[in-house]
C-alpha cells in the first residue's frame, strides 16, 4: 500500500495519493495528520488521487468508516480522481456520509478535479 499526503493551497487542500490496498495500519499515519490540520486550520478540501488502487481490507474499511464519521462536517469539498469504474461508484456511495460536495473525475481530468475542489 502506498498512501501519501501533501498539503497545498495555503493549507486548505490536502492531496491524498492512494495505490494498492488500504489497511487498518495505514490510518495510523493518515488520520492523525488530517486531525491535526483540521484542528489547527479548520475545514479543508481533499483531492484523492487513486492509481492502481485495490480498495480496503476489512480493517481498513472499519477505520475509513470511523474517519468519515469523525470528519462528517470537516471537509468542504472532496474530489476523487481514479482510473477504475468502481471508483466512480464509490464517489456516489460516500455522499450520504459527509457534508462535503463530492465529485468523481477520470484520471485524465486531474486538472479539472483540482480546479473544482478549490472553487468557491
Secondary structure, DSSP 8 states (H G I E B T S, - for coil): -EEEEEEETTTTEEEEEEEEEE-GGGHHHHHHHHHHHHHHH--EEEEEEEEEEEEE-HHHHHHHHHHHHHTTTTEEEEEEEESSHHHHHHHHHHGGG-SSEEEEEEGGGHHHHHHHHH--
